[in-house]
Structures are given as structure tokens and as C-alpha cells.
Amino acid sequence: MSLVDEAKAVRENAHAPYSGFRVGAAVRGASGRIYLGCNVENAAYPEGTCAETGAVAAMVAAGETELTEVAIIADSPEPISPCGGCRQRLAELGGPDVTILMATLDGQRKTATLRELLPGAFARASLPRG
């Protein structure tokens, strides 16, 4: 199963009772293992979690801290990209050339790198050493 197919399958588990907008994400760790996440909404907007955040959390919980590829899918008119917060999370665990595959349920696809989605990313090197 492709990374987009994995994201599409986990999207079915999304908990989106308020918006109805279900999103699935899959990240491939440096080991090659795939980690999945879906959005989880709650009544205290905006305290839900994004699909990408869930997939990254699953990867880190499994002991990996480097991702090599990301897929995100939603039932939208065009492929959606990760939100700003998720872009930063992905940049923390992946290099600027990591590929982000964005897809819709009807088969549209768009590909970008983290560098393209988050130019000038804030990084560890930006922090004071102490």
C-alpha cells in the first residue's frame, strides 16, 4: 500500500463531529516504518489535533525522531497542505528536502518539499546555546 493509501485508510478513523472535515496523514520514518494519524476534534476549538501531529506523535512514541516522507489526504476540492504548526513539527523531524504528498479523495495530487512549504524555517540553530 502506498503512503497516500495508508493516509486515506486512516482518514476513516478521524473524529470530526464539528467540521465533518476528516484528514488522514502518514509519515515514513528513517527506518522505513510508516506511522499514521488522523485529525481529532473536540468542542474546545481549536484544541483538537491535526492528522500530521498524530502521525508524528506515533513515530516519536515508537522511538523514531527522523521522517523521510509525508502524505496527507482530505475530501477537499484540491489537495490541502499541512497547517503552519504542522509544517514546523515536520521541519523539526525532517530535512528541508523531505517530500510532502498532498492528495484528495478523487485522486488529485500535489507534491512539495518542506523547504517549499516552510522557507526560512525556525530551527534548533536559531536558539541560543546554553
Rosetta silent file (secondary structure, phi, psi, omega in degrees, C-alpha in Angstrom):
SEQUENCE: MSLVDEAKAVRENAHAPYSGFRVGAAVRGASGRIYLGCNVENAAYPEGTCAETGAVAAMVAAGETELTEVAIIADSPEPISPCGGCRQRLAELGGPDVTILMATLDGQRKTATLRELLPGAFARASLPRG
SCORE:     score description
SCORE:     0.000 S_00000001
   1 L     0.000  136.510 -179.598    0.000    0.000    0.000 S_00000001
   2 L   -74.246  166.026  178.890    1.342    3.461   -0.890 S_00000001
   3 H   -60.981  -39.353  177.939    1.851    6.213    1.670 S_00000001
   4 H   -66.060  -40.025  178.030   -1.192    8.064    0.270 S_00000001
   5 H   -63.233  -38.975  177.749   -3.275    4.869    0.503 S_00000001
   6 H   -63.405  -44.067  178.788   -2.236    4.456    4.144 S_00000001
   7 H   -63.957  -39.182  179.504   -3.260    8.071    4.855 S_00000001
   8 H   -63.927  -41.828 -179.426   -6.565    7.515    3.062 S_00000001
   9 H   -65.504  -44.577 -178.431   -7.323    4.417    5.139 S_00000001
  10 H   -71.887  -23.589  176.972   -6.588    6.074    8.500 S_00000001
  11 H   -55.633  -32.415  179.558   -8.635    9.118    7.480 S_00000001
  12 L   -61.000  -22.244 -178.966  -11.705    6.946    8.002 S_00000001
  13 L   -90.059   -2.698 -177.796  -10.894    6.930   11.750 S_00000001
  14 L   -56.387  146.213  177.368  -10.853   10.733   12.061 S_00000001
  15 E  -110.507   95.304 -175.116  -13.014   12.231   14.794 S_00000001
  16 L  -130.451   59.488 -175.851  -14.504   15.329   13.183 S_00000001
  17 L   -70.875  -14.673 -176.370  -18.019   15.729   14.639 S_00000001
  18 L   -97.937  -49.606 -178.443  -17.961   19.532   14.364 S_00000001
  19 L   -91.492  -27.251 -173.957  -16.445   20.315   10.979 S_00000001
  20 L    73.466    4.902 -176.680  -17.035   16.978    9.259 S_00000001
  21 L   -97.036   96.970 -177.179  -13.623   17.559    7.641 S_00000001
  22 L   -91.546  135.028 -178.573  -11.692   14.324    8.082 S_00000001
  23 E  -128.720  140.984  174.818   -7.961   14.270    7.359 S_00000001
  24 E  -122.726  146.949  178.425   -5.505   11.384    7.280 S_00000001
  25 E  -138.936  149.651  174.938   -1.728   11.509    7.385 S_00000001
  26 E  -137.750  134.080  175.500    1.092    9.019    7.060 S_00000001
  27 E  -122.158  141.439  176.479    4.766    9.639    7.749 S_00000001
  28 E  -101.069  123.406  176.677    7.617    7.347    6.841 S_00000001
  29 E   -78.674  167.765  179.563   10.362    7.176    9.442 S_00000001
  30 L   -59.399  -25.625  178.478   14.027    6.791    8.566 S_00000001
  31 L   -72.716  -15.236 -174.701   13.647    3.078    9.380 S_00000001
  32 L    98.812  -14.544  179.881   11.075    2.784    6.571 S_00000001
  33 L   -68.869  145.717 -178.748    8.256    2.145    9.035 S_00000001
  34 E  -105.252  135.809  179.032    5.014    4.052    8.415 S_00000001
  35 E  -120.290  140.529 -172.475    3.160    5.911   11.174 S_00000001
  36 E  -117.032  153.390  175.164   -0.423    7.059   10.856 S_00000001
  37 E  -154.596  153.725  175.427   -2.540    9.864   12.245 S_00000001
  38 E  -137.506  158.458 -178.957   -5.964   11.404   11.763 S_00000001
  39 L   -71.257  146.849 -179.985   -7.480   14.632   12.988 S_00000001
  40 E  -132.948  107.006 -179.821   -9.258   14.584   16.338 S_00000001
  41 L   -89.599  159.609  168.896  -11.613   17.482   17.051 S_00000001
  42 L  -145.587  169.826 -174.416  -13.179   18.484   20.329 S_00000001
  43 L   -67.355  -19.713  179.998  -15.689   21.090   21.441 S_00000001
  44 L   -90.019   65.474  177.603  -12.976   23.382   22.826 S_00000001
  45 L   -50.971  140.667    0.439  -11.880   24.741   19.436 S_00000001
  46 L  -101.493   40.048 -172.264   -9.019   24.985   18.498 S_00000001
  47 L   -82.137    8.454  175.448   -7.715   22.354   20.908 S_00000001
  48 L   -71.881 -179.540  177.611   -8.077   19.394   18.544 S_00000001
  49 E  -122.112  145.617  178.086   -5.109   17.745   16.884 S_00000001
  50 L   -79.177  157.081  178.497   -4.137   17.620   13.237 S_00000001
  51 H   -59.994  -42.250 -179.240   -3.598   14.357   11.410 S_00000001
  52 H   -63.880  -38.770  177.975    0.081   15.154   10.830 S_00000001
  53 H   -61.967  -42.021  178.029    0.574   15.838   14.538 S_00000001
  54 H   -63.048  -41.755  179.780   -0.924   12.449   15.362 S_00000001
  55 H   -67.102  -41.844  178.416    1.332   10.660   12.877 S_00000001
  56 H   -64.675  -41.792  178.986    4.442   12.465   14.151 S_00000001
  57 H   -62.204  -40.811  178.055    3.471   11.674   17.754 S_00000001
  58 H   -63.305  -39.747  179.087    3.072    7.983   16.874 S_00000001
  59 H   -63.712  -48.275 -178.988    6.510    7.997   15.235 S_00000001
  60 H   -65.320  -40.534  178.407    8.193    9.623   18.218 S_00000001
  61 H   -61.436  -28.878  178.325    6.337    7.339   20.660 S_00000001
  62 L   -83.096   -3.440  176.156    7.762    4.381   18.731 S_00000001
  63 L   100.300    5.431  177.912   11.271    5.745   19.239 S_00000001
  64 L  -101.683  145.892  179.445   11.969    7.361   15.875 S_00000001
  65 L  -132.257   18.273  176.794   12.853   11.013   15.502 S_00000001
  66 L  -136.685  126.470  176.666   13.536   11.334   11.772 S_00000001
  67 E  -109.704  154.331 -176.577   10.968   11.294    8.989 S_00000001
  68 E  -121.574  -15.368 -177.078   11.664   10.926    5.296 S_00000001
  69 E  -163.059  147.865 -178.072    8.282   11.336    3.594 S_00000001
  70 E  -136.443  142.001  171.815    4.785   12.576    4.442 S_00000001
  71 E  -129.334  140.852  178.116    1.347   12.070    2.880 S_00000001
  72 E  -137.565  137.838 -177.721   -1.814   13.978    3.761 S_00000001
  73 E  -141.637  144.864  177.211   -5.284   13.457    2.308 S_00000001
  74 E  -151.582  162.296  175.539   -8.717   15.031    2.710 S_00000001
  75 L   -88.089   83.075 -175.591  -12.034   15.211    0.922 S_00000001
  76 L  -134.395  162.938 -179.115  -11.432   18.686   -0.444 S_00000001
  77 L   -63.567  -28.305  177.597  -11.692   20.398   -3.852 S_00000001
  78 L  -144.287  160.865 -179.419   -7.888   20.494   -4.102 S_00000001
  79 L   -56.419  137.235  178.745   -5.021   18.935   -2.148 S_00000001
  80 L   -96.712  150.848  176.926   -4.527   20.514    1.271 S_00000001
  81 L  -105.199  160.544  177.071   -1.162   21.350    2.744 S_00000001
  82 L   -60.241  147.415  176.675   -0.158   20.994    6.395 S_00000001
  83 L   -67.573  172.150 -178.211   -1.033   23.959    8.623 S_00000001
  84 H   -58.306  -45.348  179.719    1.751   26.230    9.873 S_00000001
  85 H   -62.244  -41.226  178.750    2.161   24.408   13.190 S_00000001
  86 H   -69.200  -35.562  176.423    2.391   21.039   11.458 S_00000001
  87 H   -58.878  -42.795  178.532    4.876   22.421    8.946 S_00000001
  88 H   -65.055  -44.120  178.596    7.102   23.381   11.875 S_00000001
  89 H   -59.229  -44.406  179.936    6.679   19.939   13.507 S_00000001
  90 H   -64.385  -40.311  179.799    7.565   18.227   10.243 S_00000001
  91 H   -64.914  -32.622  179.230   10.580   20.507    9.759 S_00000001
  92 H   -64.377  -31.359 -173.869   11.827   19.623   13.250 S_00000001
  93 H  -111.648   -1.976  178.718   11.945   15.936   12.342 S_00000001
  94 L  -136.798  154.856  178.515   12.674   16.064    8.623 S_00000001
  95 L   -77.117  170.957 -176.484   15.136   17.871    6.436 S_00000001
  96 L   -64.259  -19.374 -178.653   14.212   20.657    4.031 S_00000001
  97 L   -96.873    7.323  176.438   14.086   18.226    1.100 S_00000001
  98 L   -61.352  135.371 -179.294   11.533   15.857    2.672 S_00000001
  99 E   -85.270  133.381  174.880    8.687   15.277    0.228 S_00000001
 100 E  -112.404  116.053  178.265    5.133   16.146    1.244 S_00000001
 101 E   -97.090  120.950 -178.854    2.497   14.347   -0.858 S_00000001
 102 E  -115.204  131.193 -173.492   -0.881   16.105   -0.704 S_00000001
 103 E  -140.854  162.439  173.245   -3.943   14.363   -2.132 S_00000001
 104 E  -116.014  164.213  179.538   -7.708   14.429   -2.440 S_00000001
 105 L   -64.865  -25.337 -179.355  -10.111   11.503   -2.366 S_00000001
 106 L   -88.044    8.605  172.719  -10.825   11.965   -6.073 S_00000001
 107 L   100.369   -2.985  176.689   -7.176   11.389   -6.989 S_00000001
 108 L   -68.443  143.420  179.194   -5.726   14.891   -7.324 S_00000001
 109 E  -138.737  149.042  175.043   -2.154   15.112   -6.085 S_00000001
 110 E  -141.934  143.192 -179.845    0.369   17.798   -5.387 S_00000001
 111 E  -126.934  139.306  176.035    3.941   17.387   -4.172 S_00000001
 112 E  -147.621  162.464  173.651    6.179   19.890   -2.413 S_00000001
 113 E   -96.216  163.751  175.303    9.240   19.808   -0.215 S_00000001
 114 H   -59.632  -37.447  178.651    9.355   21.103    3.333 S_00000001
 115 H   -59.057  -40.449  179.678   11.648   23.874    2.079 S_00000001
 116 H   -69.964  -36.887 -178.096    8.930   24.986   -0.363 S_00000001
 117 H   -80.615  -27.010 -177.659    6.188   24.845    2.276 S_00000001
 118 L  -140.528   70.233  177.989    8.205   26.470    5.065 S_00000001
 119 L   -66.409  144.234  179.426   11.015   28.636    3.727 S_00000001
 120 L    67.425   33.080 -177.541   13.174   30.126    6.445 S_00000001
 121 L   -54.889  140.508  173.356   12.013   27.542    8.990 S_00000001
 122 L   -70.590  132.065 -174.387   12.835   28.260   12.623 S_00000001
 123 L  -135.604  170.613  178.125   15.357   25.626   13.647 S_00000001
 124 H   -52.138  -38.447 -179.913   17.466   24.427   16.543 S_00000001
 125 H   -62.772  -19.815  179.169   20.322   26.535   15.159 S_00000001
 126 H   -77.151  -17.701 -176.399   18.120   29.589   15.756 S_00000001
 127 L   -85.292  147.345  176.275   18.076   29.001   19.518 S_00000001
 128 L   -66.412  147.812  178.873   20.712   30.378   21.887 S_00000001
 129 L   -89.483  138.196 -177.542   23.155   27.793   23.162 S_00000001
 130 L  -155.356    0.000    0.000   23.178   27.345   26.861 S_00000001
